[in-house]
Amino acid sequence: MLKNVGSNWTLNFVQILVFMVLTRFVVDTLGKPVFGVWETIVSFIGPLQLLILGVPMASVRYVAEHVSAGDTEKANKALSTCLAITLAMGIVAALVGIGLYFGFDAKYIGGGHWTDLGAGVPDDARIAFAVMIATVAGGFVMRLPYGVYDAHHDFIARNLIMATGFLLKLTLTVSLLSIRASLAFLAIVQIAVLAVEFIVATVVSRRRHGGVRLSLGSFDRSLLKDVLSFSIFAMLLNMGALLAFRLDAIVIGWFRASEEVAVYGIGNKVFEPFINVLLAIGMVVMPLATALKRKGEEGELRDIFLKWSKIAMSIVLMLGFYLLILGPQFLEWWIGDEYVDECGRLLQILMISFLFFLPMRGVALPILMGLGRPGKPAIGLLVMGIANLALSVLLIRQHGLTGVALGTAIPNVLFAAYVLTVTCRELDVGLGEFLSYVLGRALPGLVLPVALLLALKHWAHVEGFWPLFLSGLGYVGLFGLCWVFFVFRGDRHLDLHAKVMEKVAARRGDE
């Protein structure tokens, strides 16, 4: 499992590098007002993704179940049924997207709400919106091949293909936007990369997993009910995530200028790759939970839950406290002239809530989904999303962008507490046992690394790339030492101290 998660983290590293370069490049090339338009287009298109009904997640679960049992015929039937559903819903998404297009044009572009866009930008935005509709509708089918890789635990091959897609996206974006700073070009890159990934993933999958193929030939009408019953809960998860994290730009754009959409997007932008780091664990945990349940080894999930929750929490604490303390300075260096102080404050508010939310989203929720218990977390995430949207609309009037950030942060914390409680009950893990194991040593282990960051911030005046890099390097080094020699020392699931000492002893023996 660690090998697969490590492969996912390597992909995350590539994604983060590409993300950092592209975000800075796109903001600088388009400017904040036009970048705010792009953020609004992405938010507007988000609801279309709900029409996929969570089928990709369902395909992973059902294909993984049959692959683990060695039943290729049933795996093909499940995949073919998922393909038929996604084809139908892709058509529906395209039709609904046309309606969203007219709403976007009437309120935001043609309604005189945004007056700072400049000549040519409205038409450019309309073209970009239309291309993004096609991207989302086509993406329903084009993401299905990755479910076959997940079901076979073939994460290394999948991640190589996706990493190539990220690099292609970087190359095309820089090339096209260097020719012309165009929203349409930015949208065309998205659909081009998606199509290339689909072709490559399908061809490679046929060679590596020849028995399981993406086609309509094995469609089984009798499976529709089972697939859709699970997919509905997966859709509720997606809907909750959409309401919580993807509609803020629409809310801000409704009440404020497009430039403020960009300010919030910059403060919130760092969390997209951060979330993916934790989802890298969940991608492995969910099919593993399904396989263990199939084999009648559900008791082993208790140890997996505790072990990987502690690992996930460690990652969140390490990255999270760096962003809490030096996040504003990091954004200022990263974004450059387009940065404003409010971006840093928004990042800090959101980061506090993600300290609670991310470990649950990365480990607890995928375990529940893999066990076939999607109902409670799905409804919980949906309620979280609705609360997020309602609080954001309510608080933006008096507190501006800070109110939108609080509208996201408060439901995040409540959802995390709920999912933790549900998962502990499902796996028969005491809440006190969980908190003691995951946080008992982690919180005191934070004291020295955090003290170092605070000292550097207040006395070394960390600004610019090298001070930020060297501060982060020292912080991560000290954090690692504290985790090896204190937090994970003698750990019953992962004794890092013992492993390090074994390697040291083995090296000395070789010498």
Secondary structure, 3 states (H helix, E strand, C coil): CHHHHHHHHHHHHHHHHHHHHHHHHHHHHHCHHHHHHHHHHHHHHHHHHHHHCCHHHHHHHHHHHHHHCCCHHHHHHHHHHHHHHHHHHHHHHHHHHHHHHHHHHHHHHCCCCCCCCCCCHHHHHHHHHHHHHHHHHHHHHHCCHHHHHHHCCCHHHHHHHHHHHHHHHHHHHHHHHHHCCCHHHHHHHHHHHHHHHHHHHHHHHHHHCCCCCCCCCCCCHHHHHHHHHHHHHHHHHHHHHHHHHCCHHHHHHHHCCHHHHHHHHHHHHCHHHHHHHHHHHHHHHHHHHHHHHHCCCCCHHHHHHHHHHHHHHHHHHHHHHHHHHHHHHHHHHHHHHHCCHHHHHHHHHHHHHHHHHHHHHHHHHHHHHHCCCCHHHHHHHHHHHHHHHHHHHHHHHHHHHHHHHHHHHHHHHHHHHHHHHHHHHHHCCCHHHHHHHHHCCHHHHCHHHHHHHHHHHHHCCCCCHHHHHHHHHHHHHHHHHHHHHHHCCCCCCCCHHHHHHHHHHHHHHHC
